[in-house]
Amino acid sequence: MYSISEISKLVHVHNQTLRNWERGGLIKPKRFGHVRIFSELDLKRCEAIKRYSRRGVSLQRIQALMNLRAKTQVENPESGGAREA
């Protein structure tokens, strides 16, 4: 479990960027009052969001890609999210 400051250091983004991603629905950390707690999955999502963003992909498109990935993993749980080459 990670705090927002720990995630921001690991992903190399500002805390406000993480808040914006949360407001935009890209990430959904657990909340205890005003405190955000990020899981390992949240960390991986943040890293993926940053990679897409650095390549010029819009946040709206990133969200569509993330939703598609989540849907695919639910429909094919045996794949473990692995991609074919």
N, C-alpha and C positions, 0 to 999 in steps of 0.2 A: 504494500500500500504506500502511496506517495502523496505528498502535499502538492499544492499548486506550484510552490517555489521549487520543489525537487523536480517536478516534471518539466518546468520551464528551463531548468539548468540542463537536464538530460537531453531535451529536444532542441535546446538552443533557440527558444522563442521567449518573448516577453510574456509576463503573467496576463497582461491585457489581451494578448493574442489568444490565449487559452480561453479566456472569458468570452471573447468574440466567437470562437469556435463553438463554445457551449451554447451561447445565445442563438447561433445559427443552426443548432441541432446536430453538429458534426460529432460532438462528444457528449457523453452523459455521465459525468463522475457522480459518485454517491455524495450526498450532502448531509451534513450533521449541523443544522442551524445554518450559519454562514460559511462553514468550513467545507471545502471540497476535498474528497478523498479519491484518488485515482488508483485504478487497478493496473495490473500488468497488461491487460487487454487495452485499457485506455492509453497506456504508454505506446503500445504498438500502433493504435489508431492515430495518435498524435504524430508519430514518426511518419506514417503513411501520408497523412494530410500534408505535412511539411514537404515531403518528397514531391507530391503532386503539385503543390503550390509553387515550389521552386521551378517547376517545369512550365509554369504559366497556366495551369488548369484553374478555372474559376472555382470558388467555394461551392457554388451551386452544382457544378459538374462533379466535384469531389464527393459531395453528398450523394449524388445519384450513383456514382461508382461504389461508394461504401454500402449503400442500400442494396445494390445488385450483388455485391460480394456476400453480404449477410444472408440474402435470400438464397443464393447458390449454396452456401454452407448448410443452411437449414434443409434444403432439398436433397443434398448429397453429403450427409454427415460422415460417411465412410471415407470421403476424399481427404478429410482433415484440412481442407482449404488449400491443398496442394494444386499447383497448376501443371498442366501438361506442357512439355517442351515442343 
